[in-house]
Amino acid sequence: MSTLPTSSAEPTGARKGQLGAARPRRFALWRNRDYMLLWGGQTVSSVGTGVSRLAFPLLVLDLTRSALQAGLIGALEALPYVILSLPAGALIDRWDRKRVMLLCDTGRAIAMGSIPVALVLGRLTLAQLYLVALVEGTLFVFFNLAEVACLPRVVLPAELPAATAQNMATDGIAGLLSPQIGGALYGLRQLLPFAADAISYAFSVASLFLIRTRFQGERVPGVKRSLRAEISEGLAWLWRQPLIRYIAFLTGGWNFVTAGEALFVIILARQQHASDFTIGTLFAIGGAGGILGAILATPIQRRFRFGPVIIATVWISALAMPFFLLAPSPLWLGVVEAVAFITGPIYNVVQFSYRLSLIPDELQGRVNSVFRLLAFGLQPLGLALTGVLIQSIHVAPTVLVFAACMIALAVTTTLNRRVRQATARA
């Protein structure tokens, strides 16, 4: 799941000299050809990923009847963030970011496409699903860091909050469409959601090929340093920013708590005898909440201070979680999911755009890799723990355990002086 700034980066090519120009604010992003190619390709890819993300636990549950196995596979997909984030960030600042993104989505298309092939041949094994999850997670680390680092190159500094909000809207659209599509395709035939995701990665590759903007600024030649020294620069920069440092830990705690939310929502829905299509529909309702959050994010970011927005979003998410247990039907599970999903885009637009505005272009990969290691490092543990707790103490106590953790995060954030007093607007 994933998931979250005016840039100091020097513009390249045709973008030089544009920073002081008065580009019309309304529809400015829609006139940015390269951003629209990037956004369009990732919209299709996000829908495809959402389709397979719903189908993955359904397939594992059907093959093994084990919530623990479903949780462990999800954890394995998230594990590369823990192992690879720091070196990947340094390498992203060295390598051609566009080439990295092209190679990663090509590899993800091949990995995901192997599942329908194995299903057709009757050779699908749990080991293959584990391997696909690991490959998918590994390539996502490199792709995602490169995508985040290139955004300040593709849009103007003043457009970053709007671009971030539009990307959040993309996640909402994917959340709205993907579950219903995934549930329907899985109900027709198990292989279809995975084939659709493989095709969506191919579409992403095609769109990236058409983008003209360079994804990084010119690098000044110098003495080649060790990877360790470059990683240390990213760590040191983030550690000197106490507010961003706390937000990284807060995001990590939030992701730990909610990592397995989809799994326990699926199990709660199945306890209410929901079909695969109905499960897809309830997640689609949640996706509608994500779209609403993305629509509200930019006006909220412009109107309110950083601190109150961060505190309010954490509290809303914390207080929504226990209501999953009170939902009398799958429809109401979807409504609770929608309330929880509203907060994500708002939180992400505020902290993400603020963060990107401060990081120099030559450090984007490294600093974002440190941030994302803190933000996503506990996600595998959260996924695995969700499966373990559901298997051992059942789903209702599991939800209550994670709800208590989320409330503790909200209290800690409210008491944090730097968050309360933060006056910055992205």
ROGU-170372 format. One line per field, with one value per residue (C-alpha): residue number from 1; residue in three letters; x, y, z. Coordinates in Angstrom, 2 decimals, always signed. Each point is the difference from the previous one (the first is absolute). Layout:
N
seq = NUM  ...
type = Ala  ...
east = X  ...
north = Y  ...
up = Z  ...
END
This chain:
426
seq = 1  2  3  4  5  6  7  8  9  10  11  12  13  14  15  16  17  18  19  20  21  22  23  24  25  26  27  28  29  30  31  32  33  34  35  36  37  38  39  40  41  42  43  44  45  46  47  48  49  50  51  52  53  54  55  56  57  58  59  60  61  62  63  64  65  66  67  68  69  70  71  72  73  74  75  76  77  78  79  80  81  82  83  84  85  86  87  88  89  90  91  92  93  94  95  96  97  98  99  100  101  102  103  104  105  106  107  108  109  110  111  112  113  114  115  116  117  118  119  120  121  122  123  124  125  126  127  128  129  130  131  132  133  134  135  136  137  138  139  140  141  142  143  144  145  146  147  148  149  150  151  152  153  154  155  156  157  158  159  160  161  162  163  164  165  166  167  168  169  170  171  172  173  174  175  176  177  178  179  180  181  182  183  184  185  186  187  188  189  190  191  192  193  194  195  196  197  198  199  200  201  202  203  204  205  206  207  208  209  210  211  212  213  214  215  216  217  218  219  220  221  222  223  224  225  226  227  228  229  230  231  232  233  234  235  236  237  238  239  240  241  242  243  244  245  246  247  248  249  250  251  252  253  254  255  256  257  258  259  260  261  262  263  264  265  266  267  268  269  270  271  272  273  274  275  276  277  278  279  280  281  282  283  284  285  286  287  288  289  290  291  292  293  294  295  296  297  298  299  300  301  302  303  304  305  306  307  308  309  310  311  312  313  314  315  316  317  318  319  320  321  322  323  324  325  326  327  328  329  330  331  332  333  334  335  336  337  338  339  340  341  342  343  344  345  346  347  348  349  350  351  352  353  354  355  356  357  358  359  360  361  362  363  364  365  366  367  368  369  370  371  372  373  374  375  376  377  378  379  380  381  382  383  384  385  386  387  388  389  390  391  392  393  394  395  396  397  398  399  400  401  402  403  404  405  406  407  408  409  410  411  412  413  414  415  416  417  418  419  420  421  422  423  424  425  426
type = Met  Ser  Thr  Leu  Pro  Thr  Ser  Ser  Ala  Glu  Pro  Thr  Gly  Ala  Arg  Lys  Gly  Gln  Leu  Gly  Ala  Ala  Arg  Pro  Arg  Arg  Phe  Ala  Leu  Trp  Arg  Asn  Arg  Asp  Tyr  Met  Leu  Leu  Trp  Gly  Gly  Gln  Thr  Val  Ser  Ser  Val  Gly  Thr  Gly  Val  Ser  Arg  Leu  Ala  Phe  Pro  Leu  Leu  Val  Leu  Asp  Leu  Thr  Arg  Ser  Ala  Leu  Gln  Ala  Gly  Leu  Ile  Gly  Ala  Leu  Glu  Ala  Leu  Pro  Tyr  Val  Ile  Leu  Ser  Leu  Pro  Ala  Gly  Ala  Leu  Ile  Asp  Arg  Trp  Asp  Arg  Lys  Arg  Val  Met  Leu  Leu  Cys  Asp  Thr  Gly  Arg  Ala  Ile  Ala  Met  Gly  Ser  Ile  Pro  Val  Ala  Leu  Val  Leu  Gly  Arg  Leu  Thr  Leu  Ala  Gln  Leu  Tyr  Leu  Val  Ala  Leu  Val  Glu  Gly  Thr  Leu  Phe  Val  Phe  Phe  Asn  Leu  Ala  Glu  Val  Ala  Cys  Leu  Pro  Arg  Val  Val  Leu  Pro  Ala  Glu  Leu  Pro  Ala  Ala  Thr  Ala  Gln  Asn  Met  Ala  Thr  Asp  Gly  Ile  Ala  Gly  Leu  Leu  Ser  Pro  Gln  Ile  Gly  Gly  Ala  Leu  Tyr  Gly  Leu  Arg  Gln  Leu  Leu  Pro  Phe  Ala  Ala  Asp  Ala  Ile  Ser  Tyr  Ala  Phe  Ser  Val  Ala  Ser  Leu  Phe  Leu  Ile  Arg  Thr  Arg  Phe  Gln  Gly  Glu  Arg  Val  Pro  Gly  Val  Lys  Arg  Ser  Leu  Arg  Ala  Glu  Ile  Ser  Glu  Gly  Leu  Ala  Trp  Leu  Trp  Arg  Gln  Pro  Leu  Ile  Arg  Tyr  Ile  Ala  Phe  Leu  Thr  Gly  Gly  Trp  Asn  Phe  Val  Thr  Ala  Gly  Glu  Ala  Leu  Phe  Val  Ile  Ile  Leu  Ala  Arg  Gln  Gln  His  Ala  Ser  Asp  Phe  Thr  Ile  Gly  Thr  Leu  Phe  Ala  Ile  Gly  Gly  Ala  Gly  Gly  Ile  Leu  Gly  Ala  Ile  Leu  Ala  Thr  Pro  Ile  Gln  Arg  Arg  Phe  Arg  Phe  Gly  Pro  Val  Ile  Ile  Ala  Thr  Val  Trp  Ile  Ser  Ala  Leu  Ala  Met  Pro  Phe  Phe  Leu  Leu  Ala  Pro  Ser  Pro  Leu  Trp  Leu  Gly  Val  Val  Glu  Ala  Val  Ala  Phe  Ile  Thr  Gly  Pro  Ile  Tyr  Asn  Val  Val  Gln  Phe  Ser  Tyr  Arg  Leu  Ser  Leu  Ile  Pro  Asp  Glu  Leu  Gln  Gly  Arg  Val  Asn  Ser  Val  Phe  Arg  Leu  Leu  Ala  Phe  Gly  Leu  Gln  Pro  Leu  Gly  Leu  Ala  Leu  Thr  Gly  Val  Leu  Ile  Gln  Ser  Ile  His  Val  Ala  Pro  Thr  Val  Leu  Val  Phe  Ala  Ala  Cys  Met  Ile  Ala  Leu  Ala  Val  Thr  Thr  Thr  Leu  Asn  Arg  Arg  Val  Arg  Gln  Ala  Thr  Ala  Arg  Ala
east = +0.00  +1.56  -0.45  +1.00  +4.90  +1.73  +3.13  +3.58  +0.98  +1.59  -2.22  +1.43  -0.58  -3.17  -0.92  +2.85  -1.31  -3.55  +0.11  -0.81  -2.45  -3.68  -1.37  -3.79  -0.78  -3.24  +0.48  +3.79  +0.77  -2.27  +2.17  +3.18  +0.47  +2.69  -1.82  -3.20  +1.92  +1.49  -3.35  -1.92  +2.41  -0.01  -3.80  -0.33  +2.77  -1.62  -3.33  +1.78  +1.89  -3.22  -1.64  +2.74  +0.34  -3.57  +0.43  +3.26  -1.43  -3.11  +2.19  +2.19  -3.03  -1.59  +3.21  +0.98  -3.05  +2.58  -0.14  +3.57  +1.25  -1.86  +1.56  +3.49  -0.15  -1.09  +2.87  +2.49  -1.11  +0.61  +3.29  +2.28  -0.73  +1.83  +2.97  +0.43  -1.31  +3.30  +2.24  -2.80  -0.29  +3.72  +0.00  -3.03  +2.02  +2.82  -1.95  -2.26  -3.38  -2.05  +1.96  -0.49  -3.77  -0.14  +1.96  -1.99  -3.43  +1.22  +1.11  -3.26  -1.99  +1.95  -0.31  -3.74  -0.58  +1.56  -3.01  -2.65  +2.45  +0.49  -3.75  -0.66  +2.66  -1.28  +3.44  -0.61  +1.64  +0.14  +3.76  -0.63  -2.43  +2.62  +2.59  -2.31  -0.79  +3.73  +0.81  -2.97  +1.04  +3.67  -0.67  -2.62  +2.65  +2.18  -2.91  -1.73  +3.12  +0.81  -3.57  -0.03  +3.42  -0.99  -3.26  +1.66  +1.67  -3.22  -2.15  +0.69  +0.58  -3.34  -1.75  +1.38  -2.94  -2.53  +2.01  +0.20  -3.75  -0.65  +2.19  -1.98  -3.18  +1.53  +0.37  -3.63  -1.14  +1.99  -1.54  -3.46  +0.36  +2.53  -1.84  -3.17  +2.00  +2.22  -2.91  -1.89  +3.04  +0.96  -3.56  +0.14  +3.42  +2.84  +2.67  -1.72  +0.95  +3.68  -0.05  -1.64  +2.72  +2.76  -1.61  -0.25  +3.76  +0.60  -2.15  +2.13  +3.17  -1.46  -0.95  +3.45  +1.65  -1.93  +1.07  +2.61  +0.93  +3.20  -0.75  +3.07  +2.10  +3.56  +2.44  +3.27  +2.90  +1.98  +1.84  -1.91  -1.07  -1.10  -3.66  +0.26  +1.16  -2.84  -2.59  +1.41  -0.65  -3.68  -0.23  +1.73  -2.20  -3.24  +1.21  +0.64  -3.69  -1.82  -3.53  +0.54  +1.77  -3.02  -2.38  +2.09  -0.41  -3.72  -0.53  +1.84  -2.24  -3.13  +1.09  +0.84  -3.49  -1.91  +2.23  -2.36  -3.24  -1.03  +0.50  -2.21  -2.63  -0.11  -0.40  -2.71  -1.84  +0.25  -1.38  -3.03  -0.17  +1.09  +0.87  +3.28  -1.83  -1.58  +3.42  +1.25  -2.96  +0.67  +3.62  -1.28  -2.09  +3.20  +1.67  -2.73  +1.05  +3.56  -1.15  -1.92  +3.10  +2.10  -2.53  +0.02  +3.77  +1.17  -2.59  +0.74  +3.74  -0.37  -2.39  +1.25  +3.34  +2.11  -0.31  -3.81  -0.49  +2.46  -1.54  -3.59  +0.69  +1.69  -2.89  -2.66  +1.80  +0.45  -3.64  -1.31  +1.75  -2.19  -3.10  +1.03  -1.24  -3.36  -0.76  -3.15  +0.54  +2.67  -1.49  +0.71  +3.49  +0.51  -1.30  +2.46  +2.76  -0.96  +0.26  +3.43  +1.10  -0.93  +2.84  +2.85  +0.10  -0.33  +2.83  +2.19  -0.48  +0.88  +3.10  +1.19  -0.09  +1.61  +2.77  +0.79  +0.27  +2.95  +2.09  +2.71  -0.30  +3.33  -1.21  -3.58  +0.63  +2.04  -2.14  -3.26  +1.48  +0.77  -3.46  -1.66  +2.08  -1.36  -3.47  -0.26  +2.57  -2.55  -2.59  +1.18  -0.21  -3.49  -1.17  +1.52  -1.32  -3.50  +0.03  +1.46  -2.53  -2.99  +1.15  +0.54  -2.53  -2.44  -0.87  -1.97  +2.73  +2.55  -1.90  -0.18  +3.75  +0.83  -2.63  +1.65  +3.38  -1.46  -1.54  +3.41  +1.52  -2.68  +0.66  +3.77  -0.43  -2.31  +2.55  +2.92  +0.93  +1.61  -3.09  -2.39  +1.99  +0.81  -1.28  +1.35  -2.24  +1.26
north = +0.00  +2.03  +2.94  +5.46  +9.78  +3.76  -1.82  +1.22  -2.05  +1.86  -0.29  -1.56  +0.50  +1.88  +0.35  +2.46  +3.49  -1.19  +0.29  +3.68  -0.31  +0.27  -3.21  -0.05  -1.87  -1.50  -3.13  +0.67  -3.65  -1.07  +2.04  -1.67  -2.77  -1.92  +0.11  -1.23  -2.89  -0.88  +0.38  -1.93  -2.90  -0.25  +0.27  -3.10  -1.75  +0.87  -1.45  -3.17  -0.25  +0.47  -2.78  -2.49  +1.24  -1.04  -3.28  -0.96  -0.66  -1.57  -2.41  -0.84  -0.52  -2.27  -2.01  -0.32  +0.99  +1.82  +3.66  -0.43  -0.91  +2.97  +2.32  -1.44  +0.46  +3.60  +0.47  -1.47  +2.51  +2.86  -1.41  +1.48  +3.47  -1.02  -1.55  +2.12  +3.52  +1.60  -1.43  +0.43  +3.71  +0.57  -1.96  +1.95  +3.21  -1.58  -1.73  +1.21  +0.12  -0.49  -3.10  -1.42  +0.49  -1.64  -3.06  -0.36  +0.02  -2.38  -2.41  +0.40  -0.77  -3.23  -1.05  +0.66  -1.60  -3.23  -0.64  -0.39  -2.10  -2.34  -0.15  -0.97  -2.72  -1.19  +0.56  +2.88  -0.52  +1.98  +0.36  +1.80  +2.40  +0.75  +0.63  +2.30  +1.95  +0.42  +1.10  +2.38  +1.57  +0.30  +1.72  +2.23  +1.41  +1.19  +1.15  +1.90  +1.84  +0.99  +1.19  +2.14  +1.47  +0.90  +1.80  +3.37  -0.25  -0.63  +2.73  +3.57  +0.69  +1.77  -3.02  -2.57  +0.05  -0.24  -2.79  -1.85  +0.37  -1.24  -3.01  -0.65  +0.25  -2.64  -2.27  +0.71  -0.78  -3.23  -0.76  +0.63  -1.99  -2.70  -1.99  -0.39  -0.85  -2.34  -1.72  -0.41  -1.28  -2.39  -1.30  -0.70  -1.63  +0.12  +0.93  +3.12  +2.57  -0.90  +0.15  +3.43  +1.25  -1.25  +1.91  +3.15  -0.12  -0.22  +3.13  +1.79  -0.91  +1.41  +3.30  +0.41  -0.44  +3.05  +2.41  +2.55  +1.66  -1.13  -1.60  +1.45  +3.17  +0.22  -1.57  +1.79  -2.41  -0.73  -2.64  -3.25  -0.80  -3.19  -0.94  +0.13  +3.64  +1.00  -1.77  +1.81  +3.35  -0.84  -1.19  +3.12  +2.38  -1.55  -0.25  +3.76  +0.59  -0.87  +0.55  -2.13  -2.59  -0.31  -0.18  -2.88  -1.93  +0.91  -1.25  -3.19  -0.59  +0.72  -2.44  -2.65  +0.27  +0.01  -2.38  -2.95  +1.95  -1.44  -3.53  +0.40  +1.87  -2.93  -2.46  +2.10  +0.19  -3.75  -0.57  +1.94  -2.38  +2.66  -1.19  +0.91  +2.64  +1.46  +0.16  +1.89  +2.37  +0.82  +0.86  +2.11  +1.97  +0.51  +1.21  +2.62  +1.33  +0.22  +2.05  +2.36  +0.38  +0.83  +2.64  +1.59  -0.25  +3.04  +2.48  -1.28  +0.26  +3.63  +1.04  -1.70  -0.28  -3.12  -1.06  +0.02  -1.90  -2.73  -0.37  -0.08  -2.64  -2.34  +0.31  -0.65  -3.14  -1.19  +0.50  -1.63  -3.34  -1.47  +0.62  -2.88  -2.31  +1.79  -0.11  -2.16  -0.74  +0.15  +3.32  +1.54  -1.50  +1.95  +3.20  -0.35  -0.71  +3.19  +2.09  -1.48  +0.57  +3.71  +0.81  -1.59  +2.39  +3.07  -1.14  -0.97  +3.21  +2.16  -1.88  -1.21  +3.37  +1.70  -2.60  +0.13  +3.80  -0.21  -2.82  +0.99  -1.87  -1.79  -1.41  -0.89  -3.73  -0.33  +2.14  -1.52  -3.47  +0.74  +1.46  -2.95  -2.51  +1.53  +0.32  -3.51  -1.98  -1.35  -0.84  -3.60  -0.53  +1.52  -2.30  -3.09  +0.94  +0.46  -3.52  -1.44  +1.79  -0.95  -3.62  -0.04  +2.39  +0.47  +3.11  +2.16  +0.13  +0.63  +3.09  +1.28  -0.49  +2.07  +2.62  +0.50  +0.43  +2.61  +1.96  -0.01  +1.51  +2.70  +0.91  +0.12  +2.23  +2.35  +0.35  +0.62  +3.68  +0.26  -1.38  +2.22  +3.14  -0.72  +2.93  -1.03  -0.37  -2.03
up = +0.00  +0.13  +1.17  +0.05  -2.24  -3.18  -1.34  +0.23  -3.02  -2.89  -3.11  -3.14  -3.69  -0.91  +3.66  +0.66  +0.55  +0.62  +3.77  -0.08  -2.85  +0.72  -1.37  +0.41  +3.21  -1.17  -2.07  -0.08  +0.65  -2.83  -2.40  +1.23  -2.58  +1.86  +3.32  -1.66  -1.57  +3.37  +1.75  -2.67  -0.02  +3.78  +0.13  -2.18  +1.92  +3.35  -1.12  -1.11  +3.28  +1.95  -2.01  +0.82  +3.58  +0.73  -1.86  +1.75  +3.49  -1.55  -1.96  +3.00  +2.24  -2.61  -0.41  +3.67  +2.12  +2.17  +1.05  +1.24  -3.50  -1.50  +2.58  -0.54  -3.78  +0.48  +2.45  -2.48  -2.64  +2.45  +1.39  -2.72  +1.40  +3.17  -1.76  -3.13  +0.66  +1.02  -2.75  -2.56  +0.83  -0.49  -3.25  -1.27  +0.44  -2.05  -2.75  -2.78  +1.78  -3.16  -0.98  +3.49  -0.25  -3.44  +1.12  +3.22  -1.65  -2.69  +2.71  +1.92  -3.16  -0.51  +3.66  +0.20  -3.39  +1.26  +2.28  -2.75  -2.03  +2.98  +0.63  -3.63  +0.21  +3.38  +1.52  +2.42  +3.39  +3.21  -0.54  -3.30  +1.69  +2.64  -2.72  -1.99  +3.17  +0.70  -3.57  -0.06  +3.31  -0.98  -3.33  +1.62  +2.37  -2.89  -2.17  +2.77  +1.16  -3.59  -0.58  +3.15  -0.83  -3.58  +0.85  +0.79  -3.43  -1.90  +1.60  +1.08  +3.70  +0.44  -1.55  +2.45  +2.46  -2.85  -1.66  +3.31  +0.50  -3.55  +0.69  +3.16  -2.10  -2.27  +3.01  +0.85  -3.54  +0.14  +3.37  -1.44  -3.21  +0.82  +2.67  -2.04  -3.12  +1.99  +1.72  -3.26  -1.92  +2.79  +0.12  -3.76  +0.07  +2.50  -2.55  -1.40  +2.72  -0.28  -3.80  +0.23  +2.35  -2.33  -2.88  +2.13  +0.64  -3.75  -0.42  +2.59  -1.90  -3.22  +1.63  +1.57  -3.40  -1.30  +2.76  -1.13  +3.30  +1.68  +3.34  +1.76  -0.17  -1.25  +2.42  +0.68  -0.64  +3.14  +1.93  +0.02  +3.55  +1.66  +0.17  +3.77  -0.04  -2.31  +2.15  +3.05  -1.71  -0.36  +3.60  +1.33  -2.02  +1.24  +3.61  +0.03  -0.86  +3.28  -1.34  -3.11  +2.16  +2.28  -2.98  -1.36  +3.26  +0.16  -3.55  +0.89  +2.99  -2.04  -2.72  +2.61  +1.51  -3.31  -2.00  +0.44  -0.12  -3.37  +1.33  +3.05  -2.03  -2.46  +2.86  +1.69  -3.34  -0.54  +3.49  -1.24  -3.03  -2.52  -3.52  -1.70  -2.03  +3.15  +1.66  -3.03  +0.28  +3.66  -0.83  -2.89  +2.51  +1.96  -3.19  -0.39  +3.40  -1.31  -2.99  +2.28  +2.17  -3.07  -1.10  +3.44  +0.49  -1.96  +1.41  +3.52  -0.58  -1.14  +2.76  +3.15  +1.77  -0.26  +3.64  +0.45  -3.27  +0.99  +3.47  -1.31  -2.65  +2.49  +2.44  -2.65  -1.15  +3.59  +0.98  -3.19  +0.52  +2.79  -2.13  -2.29  +2.75  +0.24  -3.73  -0.41  -3.71  -2.74  -1.15  +3.40  -0.02  -3.21  +1.62  +2.89  -2.52  -1.87  +3.18  +0.71  -3.62  +0.02  +2.37  -1.99  -2.98  +2.21  +2.28  -2.96  -1.99  +3.01  +1.16  -3.42  -1.78  +3.01  +0.07  -3.71  +0.12  +2.41  -1.47  -2.55  -3.32  +0.42  +3.34  -0.97  -0.35  +3.19  +2.31  -1.27  +0.42  +3.65  +0.51  -1.67  +1.92  +3.19  -1.53  -1.44  +1.97  +2.47  -2.66  -0.48  +3.77  +0.03  -2.78  +1.57  +3.45  -1.39  -1.38  +3.23  +2.23  -2.16  +0.03  +3.77  +1.61  -2.93  -1.95  +2.49  +2.70  -2.77  -1.14  +3.58  +0.51  -3.08  +0.85  +3.39  -1.72  -2.37  +2.88  +1.73  -3.16  -0.06  +3.65  -0.58  -3.05  +1.86  +2.81  -2.39  +0.28  -3.43  -1.72  +1.99  -0.71  -3.66  -2.06  -3.39  -2.98  -2.96
END
